[in-house]
Amino acid sequence: MDLQYAANVVRGLSADSVQKANSGHPGLPLGCAEIGSQLFFREMTFNPRDPNWINRDRFVLSAGHGSMLLYSLLHLTGYDVSLEDLKQFRQVNSNTPGHPEYGHTPGVETTTGPLGQGVGNAVGMAIAERMMASRFNTPEHTLIDHYVYVLAGDGCMMEGVSAEASSLAGHLQLGNLIMFYDSNEITIEGRTDLAFTESVADRYRAYGWHVQEIDGHDLEAVAGAVAEAKKDDRPSFIRARTTIAKGAPTKKDTHGAHGAPLGDEEIKAMKEQLGLPPEDFFIPAEMEQWREQMLEKGRCAQEQWEERFQEWSKANPELHQLWQVYFSSSLPEGVEDVLPQYEEGDAPATRAAGGDVLNSLADAIPNLVGGSADLAPSTKTNLNSFASITRDDFSGRNFNFGVREHAMGAIVNGLYLYGGLRPFGSTFLVFSDYMRPAVRLSALMGLPVVHVFTHDSIYVGEDGPTHQPVEHAEALRTIPNLRVYRPADAEETAQAWLSALNCPDGPSAILLTRQGVPVFAKPKHWDMQKGAYVVADAAKPKVVLAASGSEVSLALSAAAKLESDGVSARVVSMPCRELFLEQPQDYRETVFPSGTPILFLDVGVGSGWYSVAPGAKSATFTLDEFGVCGPGDEVAAFFGFSAENAAAKAKELL
C-alpha cells in the first residue's frame, strides 16, 4: 500500500466519523491527511503499546478541532483507539471526544482546542527535552534525543499566545521543535483575508525560526521539509499550503467544510474520486499489516532504548538515582525539614517568605524549575543557587519567560506534560487574567503545576487600580480543580508551598502579598491542610471572623477590639477554600459552629464566601469596586478597612 492511499483512508475515516456524529470539523483532517500520514507512518518514533515512553517523539495537534485526523492515525498505527471508538466520535464517555483530551485517549499528548495553546505546550515540551538531555545524556550514552512536532492552523497563528511562545522558542533556538502550519486560508467566517493578510512565514523568520514553504499535499515535499528541519539548529516552521476538505468535490476550499459534516452524497462522491469503496469506515486489509509493522517498529525502538538505559544506569549510578527522583510521584523524604522557620513578630511580605521557602525547597527537590514573566525581583521566585536556561545551556533551573504571561502558562503546562519536571510560573495576581486559559487547561488536565501570583490586593498601593487585584482571587476560585492558596503569614506560606507540591491531580495558585504581614501566634497543633483552622478562640464565641491572607491579621485585631467591648469572637484562617470544602461536614462544623454568625473579611470581591457555610447567618466585609492610587495603608483606610470598622460590622451582624 502506498502512503497516498493511506492518507485517503484517513480522509474516509475522518469524514465518516464526523458524519455519524453529525458534528465535528472534517476540513482539517481531509486537508492535512498527507502531513499526518507522513509524520505517523514515516517520520515519528513512538511505541503505541507504551504511549508514555519518555524518548518518544511528541505530536501536538494545536488545531484541536481537527481531532479526527489524530484519532484516525492513532487507530491505524496501533494505539488503543478502536474502530468502535472512531464510530463513537463526540459521544458521551467515548474515547474520542470532540477535541483531544490529555489522559483520556492514548496517544494524546495534551488537551487542545483553545487555539494557540498547543503551540505553547509544544514549546514547553521542546524546552523540557533539552533540559532532560542536558541533565542525563553523557558522551557515551544518549537517553533523550527526540523531536516535538506541532500541527497548527490559521486560528493558532492569529491567537497571541502562539506569537509569545514562538518568539521565546526562536530566542532559545529550539532545534528539536518542528511546526507545520496548515495554511488553507479558510476560517469559520470565510477566507482569511477578511482579517488576516500578514506574511506568517516572514513573521517566523523574524522570530529566528528556520522557515520553509511547501505544498502540504505533496508527500515528498513533506518528507523533504522534515529532513531539512532536522539539519537546522533553529526551530522549524513549515508553511504547508493546503486545501481545506481536500478530496470533497464541491465543499473543498470552502468555509462550509470547516465545522460541519460533509453530507452523505458529498462523502460518496469523495470516496469515488479518491479510489475508496463506498462503505462506511473502510480500512483495507493491508492496513492491518501496517499496524503490526508500526507496533513492531515501536517495540524495537523502545527495546533498544531500554538496553541503552540499562547500560547508562550501570555506568552512571548517581545519575540513575537522580533519574529516579525526577520520575518519582512523591517528594523526596525530609522536604518538610528544610522549610525556613519563623517566629511570632516577624513580619515579612508573604512574597518574600515565598522566595525563602522556594529556595529552600529547590535545594531538596532537584526537578523543581520555573520562572516569571519578567518579574522575578518582584515575585521573589528566582532560584538563587541555580543558573537560567539559555540557548547555549539548558542545565539551569530558572526561566526568563519575558513579558509573556499567556505563553508562560502554556509553556509551564508543556513542561509538566513532558514528564520528570515540577514546574512553576509567576507574575502579579492582576495578570492572572492573561494566563486564565492556560490555568484552566492545567486544571482540566489535572496537572500539578504551581502558579505563583504576588501583589495580591489593594495593598499594592501606588500602582493604582490597574494593578490592584479585586476580583482576581475570586475569579480563580471559580475554576474547578484549582486549589487557590492565600496564606496569612510566612508560616502559612511555607505550608502552602508544601501542600501545593503534594497535590497529585491538579494545579495550585499561591497568592502572596507585597506588603509585610505579621507572623501571628497559632494553636499548638495547627494544621492548614484541611483548608481552614481556628487561629484564636473564645470559650463561647458570639461571632466568627473568617478571612484569608493579610485580612487574618485584620480579623485578629478586630477580635481584640470586640473582646474589649465585651463581645467574644473566634478567628478562622482559611488559606485554601477548596481544601476546606472537601472536608467532611463534621469538621466544617467544628470550625464554624452551627448557630454562630460569621463575618467574612476580604479586601476583594466577597461573593464566593457564602459557599463556605451555606445557611449560616453571615455577612461580608469586602470590597466590590476597583481600588485607588496611593500608599497601600492609605488605600485600605480610604475604603474603611480597619479593625474598628470590622468590629462594628460584626456587631451589626449580631
Phi and psi in degrees as a GROMACS rama.xvg file:
@    title "Ramachandran Plot"
@    xaxis  label "Phi"
@    yaxis  label "Psi"
@TYPE xy
-89.8155  161.755  ASP-2
-68.3513  -29.4672  LEU-3
-65.0126  -39.1543  GLN-4
-66.2943  -38.6335  TYR-5
-60.7473  -40.5907  ALA-6
-61.8853  -38.1076  ALA-7
-68.3352  -34.3979  ASN-8
-63.0401  -40.7834  VAL-9
-59.499  -41.1307  VAL-10
-60.8332  -45.0494  ARG-11
-63.5621  -45.5875  GLY-12
-62.6075  -42.9042  LEU-13
-64.8796  -45.4092  SER-14
-64.5911  -40.0022  ALA-15
-67.0073  -40.1435  ASP-16
-65.2069  -43.6988  SER-17
-64.6298  -40.2783  VAL-18
-64.7985  -43.9299  GLN-19
-63.9558  -38.9368  LYS-20
-73.6137  -18.2662  ALA-21
55.3138  35.4714  ASN-22
-168.694  141.559  SER-23
137.584  -171.348  GLY-24
-127.032  92.0804  HIS-25
-79.7579  -19.7517  PRO-26
-60.0032  -49.29  GLY-27
-66.8938  -47.8181  LEU-28
-56.1218  -39.6251  PRO-29
-71.7781  -35.6659  LEU-30
-77.1081  -23.3136  GLY-31
-114.2  17.9837  CYS-32
-61.1044  -38.576  ALA-33
-68.2277  -43.238  GLU-34
-60.3327  -50.0383  ILE-35
-61.8129  -42.472  GLY-36
-66.4523  -42.3866  SER-37
-61.9932  -42.8012  GLN-38
-66.7144  -49.3105  LEU-39
-75.2359  -39.8155  PHE-40
-87.5499  -20.5627  PHE-41
-123.963  -43.2195  ARG-42
-94.1316  -42.4819  GLU-43
-83.8499  150.706  MET-44
-111.439  123.685  THR-45
-162.034  165.103  PHE-46
-124.384  106.179  ASN-47
-59.3788  -23.485  PRO-48
-82.7227  -10.9463  ARG-49
-140.127  78.7181  ASP-50
-61.1811  -15.5165  PRO-51
-102.557  8.85759  ASN-52
-51.8101  127.884  TRP-53
-66.3142  -32.1013  ILE-54
-96.8497  23.0376  ASN-55
-74.6822  153.86  ARG-56
-69.4433  142.049  ASP-57
-99.2747  142.899  ARG-58
-124.437  120.337  PHE-59
-113.131  117.787  VAL-60
-89.9974  86.074  LEU-61
-62.5564  -37.2867  SER-62
-80.4372  71.0856  ALA-63
-63.279  -16.7034  GLY-64
-64.316  -21.5132  HIS-65
-86.7096  34.6695  GLY-66
-58.5654  -27.9613  SER-67
-67.2874  -24.1956  MET-68
-60.6462  -48.6565  LEU-69
-65.8751  -46.0071  LEU-70
-62.1753  -41.2554  TYR-71
-61.5725  -43.635  SER-72
-69.8859  -37.5323  LEU-73
-61.984  -42.2801  LEU-74
-63.9343  -46.9549  HIS-75
-72.0338  -20.804  LEU-76
-100.08  2.86717  THR-77
106.685  3.82107  GLY-78
-68.6831  164.796  TYR-79
-78.6088  60.4581  ASP-80
-128.214  105.764  VAL-81
-84.3173  168.579  SER-82
-62.8037  -35.8699  LEU-83
-63.6937  -35.5304  GLU-84
-60.4885  -41.2097  ASP-85
-63.8913  -34.5733  LEU-86
-73.4909  -17.6545  LYS-87
-102.887  22.4543  GLN-88
-52.1856  130.673  PHE-89
67.8711  18.0301  ARG-90
-98.9962  157.629  GLN-91
-59.3093  129.727  VAL-92
64.9116  16.5958  ASN-93
-79.6196  165.801  SER-94
-81.3046  -2.16618  ASN-95
-130.659  72.5193  THR-96
-67.1396  168.545  PRO-97
-59.7617  -35.8003  GLY-98
-123.758  145.292  HIS-99
-58.9211  137.576  PRO-100
-124.753  122.443  GLU-101
-62.5653  136.82  TYR-102
80.5592  -2.34866  GLY-103
-106.474  -42.1731  HIS-104
-120.443  124.354  THR-105
-57.4138  134.774  PRO-106
94.9919  -10.1729  GLY-107
-87.6854  118.667  VAL-108
-84.1783  -24.2628  GLU-109
-162.139  155.706  THR-110
-78.1144  122.629  THR-111
-128.992  164.229  THR-112
152.532  -55.9538  GLY-113
-63.4181  110.682  PRO-114
-62.175  139.685  LEU-115
92.606  -25.2551  GLY-116
-62.2371  -36.5679  GLN-117
-63.5297  -34.3983  GLY-118
-60.6431  -46.7799  VAL-119
-62.0643  -42.932  GLY-120
-57.9927  -44.5774  ASN-121
-64.4478  -38.5607  ALA-122
-61.2206  -42.6663  VAL-123
-60.3832  -41.9812  GLY-124
-64.4456  -40.3535  MET-125
-66.6619  -39.0632  ALA-126
-62.8838  -44.2215  ILE-127
-60.5857  -39.8304  ALA-128
-60.1241  -43.9622  GLU-129
-66.0376  -38.6129  ARG-130
-64.6151  -45.9007  MET-131
-67.0711  -38.7017  MET-132
-62.6476  -40.9385  ALA-133
-67.2636  -27.4476  SER-134
-85.2006  -36.4982  ARG-135
-117.107  -20.4588  PHE-136
-70.4081  145.202  ASN-137
-126.358  166.27  THR-138
-57.2406  -27.1466  PRO-139
-93.3006  -24.8264  GLU-140
-136.828  130.389  HIS-141
-111.253  112.512  THR-142
-94.5072  -35.7623  LEU-143
-120.136  114.159  ILE-144
-161.43  54.2293  ASP-145
-117.873  -178.791  HIS-146
-116.797  158.286  TYR-147
-116.877  120.118  VAL-148
-105.412  142.761  TYR-149
-130.521  139.866  VAL-150
-117.211  114.419  LEU-151
-123.064  155.478  ALA-152
-117.714  -172.8  GLY-153
-58.0355  -39.8037  ASP-154
-63.0414  -41.0023  GLY-155
-60.6221  -38.7372  CYS-156
-69.5451  -26.4499  MET-157
-81.3695  -31.7268  MET-158
-69.7592  137.264  GLU-159
-64.3435  -29.0177  GLY-160
-60.9296  -35.3754  VAL-161
-70.403  -33.3138  SER-162
-65.068  -45.3404  ALA-163
-60.9844  -48.2456  GLU-164
-65.997  -40.3525  ALA-165
-68.4717  -34.8018  SER-166
-61.5052  -45.1299  SER-167
-67.1655  -38.1646  LEU-168
-61.431  -41.5175  ALA-169
-65.2157  -41.0487  GLY-170
-59.9394  -39.6622  HIS-171
-85.8366  -4.0507  LEU-172
52.96  58.919  GLN-173
-80.1983  83.966  LEU-174
-69.5126  -6.37111  GLY-175
-92.5684  6.87433  ASN-176
-110.696  123.426  LEU-177
-125.885  116.187  ILE-178
-111.936  127.645  MET-179
-96.9212  128.543  PHE-180
-103.481  109.422  TYR-181
-74.0343  89.787  ASP-182
-94.5329  81.3651  SER-183
-100.486  -4.41124  ASN-184
60.696  31.1567  GLU-185
-130.268  134.991  ILE-186
-126.925  -175.806  THR-187
-60.068  -40.0522  ILE-188
-81.7282  -16.5639  GLU-189
152.609  -146.921  GLY-190
-75.8956  150.209  ARG-191
-62.6922  -23.6787  THR-192
-70.2684  0.269364  ASP-193
-61.7941  -31.8959  LEU-194
-149.223  2.06361  ALA-195
-144.821  98.5299  PHE-196
-125.99  9.24184  THR-197
-70.8351  162.601  GLU-198
-89.3806  100.373  SER-199
-64.9543  -36.8584  VAL-200
-60.1652  -42.6997  ALA-201
-67.6877  -33.917  ASP-202
-61.3829  -42.6604  ARG-203
-71.2849  -30.5613  TYR-204
-61.8562  -40.9655  ARG-205
-65.8914  -30.365  ALA-206
-70.1635  -16.53  TYR-207
97.6022  21.3329  GLY-208
-89.9375  156.568  TRP-209
-81.1428  122.514  HIS-210
-117.697  134.003  VAL-211
-131.277  154.014  GLN-212
-129.33  125.52  GLU-213
-137.611  170.224  ILE-214
-83.4591  113.638  ASP-215
-70.0349  -7.11195  GLY-216
-100.512  1.27375  HIS-217
-98.0554  106.898  ASP-218
-60.4313  -39.0537  LEU-219
-65.7255  -36.6756  GLU-220
-66.9685  -39.3407  ALA-221
-62.9439  -47.3881  VAL-222
-61.5566  -43.2922  ALA-223
-64.4766  -37.3069  GLY-224
-65.8436  -39.3936  ALA-225
-64.6705  -43.3455  VAL-226
-60.2709  -43.9147  ALA-227
-66.0414  -37.6776  GLU-228
-61.2216  -39.5205  ALA-229
-71.9108  -15.4728  LYS-230
-83.4195  -13.8074  LYS-231
-103.29  145.333  ASP-232
-83.6732  -5.054  ASP-233
-96.9333  159.938  ARG-234
-61.2284  147.593  PRO-235
-110.923  133.703  SER-236
-117.475  118.214  PHE-237
-114.511  105.138  ILE-238
-79.33  110.577  ARG-239
-102.278  109.461  ALA-240
-73.6889  119.925  ARG-241
-131.091  167.663  THR-242
-112.124  119.735  THR-243
-60.7979  138.858  ILE-244
57.8084  38.0012  ALA-245
-52.0923  128.839  LYS-246
102.924  -21.5996  GLY-247
-79.8645  117.155  ALA-248
-56.5963  -44.2885  PRO-249
-109.801  -13.8896  THR-250
-106.822  -6.36644  LYS-251
-63.5265  148.183  LYS-252
60.7991  31.1413  ASP-253
-129.635  149.314  THR-254
-70.3713  -17.1433  HIS-255
-66.2736  -19.5193  GLY-256
-87.1844  -5.35835  ALA-257
-66.3721  -53.3131  HIS-258
-132.068  32.0733  GLY-259
-144.391  148.233  ALA-260
-56.004  150.397  PRO-261
-74.7963  -30.0367  LEU-262
101.367  148.223  GLY-263
-59.766  -44.3989  ASP-264
-67.3751  -39.1818  GLU-265
-64.2817  -41.7199  GLU-266
-66.8143  -40.2757  ILE-267
-60.5481  -45.0019  LYS-268
-68.326  -36.6634  ALA-269
-62.197  -45.6956  MET-270
-64.4985  -39.1422  LYS-271
-63.2162  -41.5585  GLU-272
-67.282  -32.9677  GLN-273
-88.4396  -3.94613  LEU-274
79.5885  27.0681  GLY-275
-104.193  146.995  LEU-276
-67.5275  160.979  PRO-277
-75.5816  -12.0317  PRO-278
-62.9987  149.482  GLU-279
-72.0575  143.668  ASP-280
54.694  45.578  PHE-281
-73.6943  130.17  PHE-282
-133.719  115.781  ILE-283
-65.7633  153.346  PRO-284
-57.9079  -33.0099  ALA-285
-61.9461  -26.2066  GLU-286
-67.0639  -26.2907  MET-287
-63.3795  -39.3852  GLU-288
-66.4891  -39.0264  GLN-289
-61.6457  -42.1066  TRP-290
-60.4058  -44.9289  ARG-291
-63.5493  -38.4625  GLU-292
-64.7648  -39.793  GLN-293
-66.2406  -39.4132  MET-294
-63.4081  -42.7927  LEU-295
-66.8928  -41.7512  GLU-296
-59.6247  -44.8154  LYS-297
-66.4415  -41.0976  GLY-298
-61.8834  -46.3437  ARG-299
-63.1415  -42.3053  CYS-300
-61.1798  -44.5854  ALA-301
-70.8561  -38.1365  GLN-302
-61.3772  -42.8264  GLU-303
-63.1333  -39.9276  GLN-304
-65.3073  -41.9532  TRP-305
-66.0152  -34.3258  GLU-306
-63.5901  -42.0073  GLU-307
-64.367  -39.0041  ARG-308
-62.2713  -42.4002  PHE-309
-64.1538  -42.7525  GLN-310
-62.1682  -44.8088  GLU-311
-60.9125  -43.6702  TRP-312
-60.0032  -43.2764  SER-313
-67.3929  -37.0143  LYS-314
-79.0642  -21.7107  ALA-315
-135.07  69.1342  ASN-316
-61.0467  -34.8494  PRO-317
-69.9558  -40.2536  GLU-318
-65.5362  -37.7095  LEU-319
-63.6484  -39.9639  HIS-320
-63.2668  -40.8022  GLN-321
-64.0663  -39.7915  LEU-322
-56.9441  -42.5275  TRP-323
-62.6626  -37.8298  GLN-324
-65.9642  -43.0438  VAL-325
-59.5589  -38.8998  TYR-326
-103.629  18.493  PHE-327
-80.9017  147.139  SER-328
-85.2146  -4.54884  SER-329
-125.004  163.715  SER-330
-74.7167  154.137  LEU-331
-58.1851  149.516  PRO-332
-63.2526  144.513  GLU-333
83.1782  9.13365  GLY-334
-59.3895  -37.5131  VAL-335
-59.548  -29.0732  GLU-336
-74.4287  -16.1892  ASP-337
-91.2623  -6.74041  VAL-338
-65.2944  138.976  LEU-339
-64.0861  151.471  PRO-340
-106.03  145.074  GLN-341
-129.151  158.753  TYR-342
-120.39  153.403  GLU-343
-56.5896  131.248  GLU-344
104.615  -24.2211  GLY-345
-60.0944  148.53  ASP-346
-143.422  53.4764  ALA-347
-76.3607  153.183  PRO-348
-61.6403  145.129  ALA-349
-67.1792  -22.0078  THR-350
-66.4842  -37.5235  ARG-351
-68.9082  -43.3702  ALA-352
-62.1833  -39.6238  ALA-353
-59.8645  -38.0957  GLY-354
-65.1662  -40.8914  GLY-355
-63.4907  -44.7088  ASP-356
-62.6094  -46.4877  VAL-357
-60.7439  -42.2272  LEU-358
-69.2157  -34.1846  ASN-359
-65.4921  -42.9524  SER-360
-66.6453  -36.1365  LEU-361
-60.9268  -34.0879  ALA-362
-67.6593  -28.8266  ASP-363
-96.0023  -20.4632  ALA-364
-119.949  95.3673  ILE-365
-67.2903  -19.6099  PRO-366
-101.423  16.3082  ASN-367
-82.1049  115.924  LEU-368
-137.126  154.945  VAL-369
168.716  -170.047  GLY-370
-174.774  -158.697  GLY-371
-140.846  167.235  SER-372
-87.5941  66.9722  ALA-373
64.52  31.5173  ASP-374
-133.065  15.4969  LEU-375
-54.9177  -38.9327  ALA-376
-62.3031  -24.8676  PRO-377
-93.9435  -38.0685  SER-378
-83.891  -12.4147  THR-379
61.1058  37.663  LYS-380
-108.429  10.5074  THR-381
-72.6823  134.759  ASN-382
-86.0314  100.518  LEU-383
-65.7947  -25.7387  ASN-384
-89.9968  4.00655  SER-385
-130.111  155.765  PHE-386
-82.7791  171.909  ALA-387
-93.2658  152.86  SER-388
-67.0681  132.809  ILE-389
-134.055  168.611  THR-390
-62.8801  -23.018  ARG-391
-98.7136  -12.8561  ASP-392
-153.155  112.453  ASP-393
-102.258  16.6079  PHE-394
-82.5579  -9.28297  SER-395
-73.647  -179.367  GLY-396
-129.011  -3.16659  ARG-397
-101.791  141.155  ASN-398
-111.206  133.624  PHE-399
-102.131  92.1192  ASN-400
-73.8197  -16.4851  PHE-401
73.437  -178.214  GLY-402
-79.9919  74.9793  VAL-403
-143.106  64.4721  ARG-404
-60.9877  -40.6102  GLU-405
-55.6087  -52.073  HIS-406
-68.8746  -37.5309  ALA-407
-55.3396  -46.2464  MET-408
-60.8291  -43.866  GLY-409
-69.4779  -37.7578  ALA-410
-68.1585  -42.2741  ILE-411
-59.0647  -40.9752  VAL-412
-59.9741  -43.5142  ASN-413
-64.5872  -36.8576  GLY-414
-60.2419  -43.5128  LEU-415
-70.3405  -42.6334  TYR-416
-58.5326  -30.8604  LEU-417
-60.5903  -41.8924  TYR-418
110.334  141.935  GLY-419
92.3555  -15.2253  GLY-420
-114.242  149.878  LEU-421
-115.508  90.8177  ARG-422
-94.6156  155.074  PRO-423
-139.084  159.031  PHE-424
-135.257  158.671  GLY-425
-146.192  148.861  SER-426
-164.644  -174.27  THR-427
-75.3184  149.047  PHE-428
-57.4254  -37.1399  LEU-429
-62.4806  -25.4786  VAL-430
-89.4214  5.27668  PHE-431
-61.899  -22.2626  SER-432
-58.238  -40.091  ASP-433
-66.8837  -26.3207  TYR-434
-97.2651  -4.96311  MET-435
-54.6025  -42.9086  ARG-436
-58.0576  -41.1414  PRO-437
-71.3745  -38.8899  ALA-438
-62.8785  -42.3196  VAL-439
-61.8361  -40.7782  ARG-440
-70.0336  -35.1151  LEU-441
-63.7219  -35.9071  SER-442
-69.5211  -42.0011  ALA-443
-62.6595  -38.7762  LEU-444
-84.0754  -10.5192  MET-445
71.1941  38.8981  GLY-446
-91.307  121.575  LEU-447
-80.2609  57.3831  PRO-448
-87.429  163.627  VAL-449
-119.661  126.759  VAL-450
-107.813  116.452  HIS-451
-98.7904  122.442  VAL-452
-123.592  115.88  PHE-453
-105.277  -179.789  THR-454
57.183  63.8388  HIS-455
-91.7867  5.68977  ASP-456
-162.372  -171.469  SER-457
-64.1111  -13.7011  ILE-458
-68.5356  -5.23089  TYR-459
-53.9155  -37.7042  VAL-460
81.3425  -114.066  GLY-461
-62.9867  -22.884  GLU-462
-68.6443  -14.0057  ASP-463
82.8077  -174.759  GLY-464
-63.7049  -23.7094  PRO-465
-65.2882  -26.0093  THR-466
-113.098  1.86463  HIS-467
-97.7395  105.058  GLN-468
-71.9556  129.21  PRO-469
-115.63  -48.9204  VAL-470
-96.5551  -4.46986  GLU-471
-71.84  -40.094  HIS-472
-62.2516  -43.9838  ALA-473
-66.3552  -37.2256  GLU-474
-63.7453  -41.0293  ALA-475
-64.2379  -37.3427  LEU-476
-67.045  -15.173  ARG-477
-81.8763  -8.68953  THR-478
-81.6375  118.427  ILE-479
-60.6766  146.288  PRO-480
68.6364  17.0709  ASN-481
-112.468  124.872  LEU-482
-91.8162  125.095  ARG-483
-108.666  114.037  VAL-484
-101.966  129.363  TYR-485
-129.337  82.8244  ARG-486
-67.6969  149.318  PRO-487
-90.8489  -19.7895  ALA-488
-158.156  -172.814  ASP-489
-64.3614  -38.5462  ALA-490
-65.172  -43.9715  GLU-491
-65.1725  -32.6914  GLU-492
-61.7633  -44.7945  THR-493
-60.0169  -44.0655  ALA-494
-70.184  -31.3021  GLN-495
-63.8597  -44.2971  ALA-496
-61.6167  -43.6467  TRP-497
-63.5497  -42.8042  LEU-498
-64.7035  -42.5829  SER-499
-62.4705  -41.318  ALA-500
-73.6273  -17.9813  LEU-501
-94.5301  0.305426  ASN-502
-79.6557  116.343  CYS-503
-86.4175  -17.1437  PRO-504
-134.665  28.6367  ASP-505
-179.589  162.744  GLY-506
-80.4141  164.744  PRO-507
-129.742  146.484  SER-508
-116.953  126.781  ALA-509
-111.255  117.243  ILE-510
-103.123  123.901  LEU-511
-127.21  153.332  LEU-512
-86.2352  153.703  THR-513
-82.5189  -39.1753  ARG-514
-86.3228  157.779  GLN-515
-68.658  143.709  GLY-516
-133.495  139.547  VAL-517
-73.4652  143.497  PRO-518
-77.0725  122.65  VAL-519
-105.915  160.595  PHE-520
-65.8867  143.58  ALA-521
-129.691  159.118  LYS-522
-58.1466  158.145  PRO-523
-57.9553  -42.9771  LYS-524
-112.523  45.3772  HIS-525
-65.0072  145.644  TRP-526
-148.917  117.326  ASP-527
-97.2577  5.66372  MET-528
-72.9884  -7.38416  GLN-529
-100.092  9.31064  LYS-530
93.2327  -27.8587  GLY-531
-156.681  151.589  ALA-532
-154.806  162.294  TYR-533
-83.7118  120.17  VAL-534
-85.6555  -47.8525  VAL-535
-140.366  144.936  ALA-536
-139.396  167.096  ASP-537
-128.949  161.296  ALA-538
-57.9255  -48.4367  ALA-539
-134.418  80.3189  LYS-540
-63.7575  136.53  PRO-541
-89.0066  -18.1766  LYS-542
-151.528  149.398  VAL-543
-109.44  128.91  VAL-544
-103.922  117.576  LEU-545
-118.296  140.124  ALA-546
-160.288  173.328  ALA-547
-134.569  166.36  SER-548
58.8743  -145.253  GLY-549
-64.5616  -19.3324  SER-550
-73.0719  -13.3037  GLU-551
-64.3413  -41.1637  VAL-552
-62.5365  -38.6049  SER-553
-62.8774  -40.7871  LEU-554
-64.7157  -39.7529  ALA-555
-63.3901  -40.8985  LEU-556
-66.1487  -39.9891  SER-557
-65.2617  -37.9277  ALA-558
-64.3357  -39.7701  ALA-559
-63.7585  -39.3758  ALA-560
-63.5816  -43.6372  LYS-561
-62.3496  -42.1066  LEU-562
-59.9045  -40.4515  GLU-563
-66.8102  -21.2833  SER-564
-96.6435  7.7206  ASP-565
85.6  15.1423  GLY-566
-112.052  115.207  VAL-567
-79.2122  140.458  SER-568
-139.551  146.079  ALA-569
-101.988  142.668  ARG-570
-115.633  128.351  VAL-571
-117.639  129.32  VAL-572
-97.9583  130.062  SER-573
-122.847  80.9856  MET-574
-68.7928  -23.0025  PRO-575
-143.803  100.719  CYS-576
-62.1971  -37.7817  ARG-577
-62.8037  -42.7241  GLU-578
-63.3818  -40.7123  LEU-579
-63.0512  -43.0146  PHE-580
-71.0362  -13.3525  LEU-581
-82.5168  -12.1898  GLU-582
-77.7177  155.688  GLN-583
-59.7369  153.963  PRO-584
-59.7641  -34.659  GLN-585
-66.256  -34.9611  ASP-586
-68.8177  -42.7655  TYR-587
-59.9305  -33.9073  ARG-588
-75.7301  -22.0014  GLU-589
-71.1196  -26.2336  THR-590
-84.2725  -43.886  VAL-591
-119.365  88.2381  PHE-592
-59.7047  139.391  PRO-593
-59.1712  132.843  SER-594
91.5036  -8.38178  GLY-595
-95.5981  122.205  THR-596
-61.2132  152.143  PRO-597
-126.915  132.216  ILE-598
-112.484  122.701  LEU-599
-98.3208  128.312  PHE-600
-110.165  132.069  LEU-601
-162.643  126.791  ASP-602
-85.8847  47.0197  VAL-603
-158.892  -172.396  GLY-604
-60.3501  133.454  VAL-605
-111.872  8.69574  GLY-606
-61.2482  -32.3923  SER-607
-74.8548  -15.6442  GLY-608
-63.1467  -25.5174  TRP-609
-67.2048  -16.429  TYR-610
-75.1245  -14.8949  SER-611
-68.7654  -42.1009  VAL-612
-140.588  70.3437  ALA-613
-60.93  137.746  PRO-614
92.7321  -18.3224  GLY-615
-76.0227  153.302  ALA-616
-72.5229  119.071  LYS-617
-151.286  165.745  SER-618
-150.905  165.453  ALA-619
-120.253  141.975  THR-620
-115.213  86.546  PHE-621
-135.649  -178.532  THR-622
-125.292  113.189  LEU-623
-115.409  40.8875  ASP-624
-151.221  167.338  GLU-625
-71.7249  157.951  PHE-626
-80.2481  -167.633  GLY-627
-137.136  164.172  VAL-628
-83.1822  137.653  CYS-629
156.782  170.094  GLY-630
-55.0308  144.135  PRO-631
-54.15  -46.8961  GLY-632
-63.6537  -36.3161  ASP-633
-71.2309  -34.4863  GLU-634
-63.755  -44.3574  VAL-635
-61.4031  -41.657  ALA-636
-65.4461  -37.2613  ALA-637
-58.5786  -38.0575  PHE-638
-91.4487  2.88718  PHE-639
83.5263  20.8771  GLY-640
-85.9899  87.9977  PHE-641
-134.629  161.205  SER-642
-62.0717  -37.574  ALA-643
-63.7123  -44.8293  GLU-644
-69.753  -35.994  ASN-645
-65.2118  -41.7562  ALA-646
-63.5669  -40.5951  ALA-647
-63.0405  -39.6348  ALA-648
-63.209  -38.2379  LYS-649
-65.0317  -40.2034  ALA-650
-64.4109  -38.2209  LYS-651
-60.1927  -40.3392  GLU-652
-63.2382  -37.5731  LEU-653
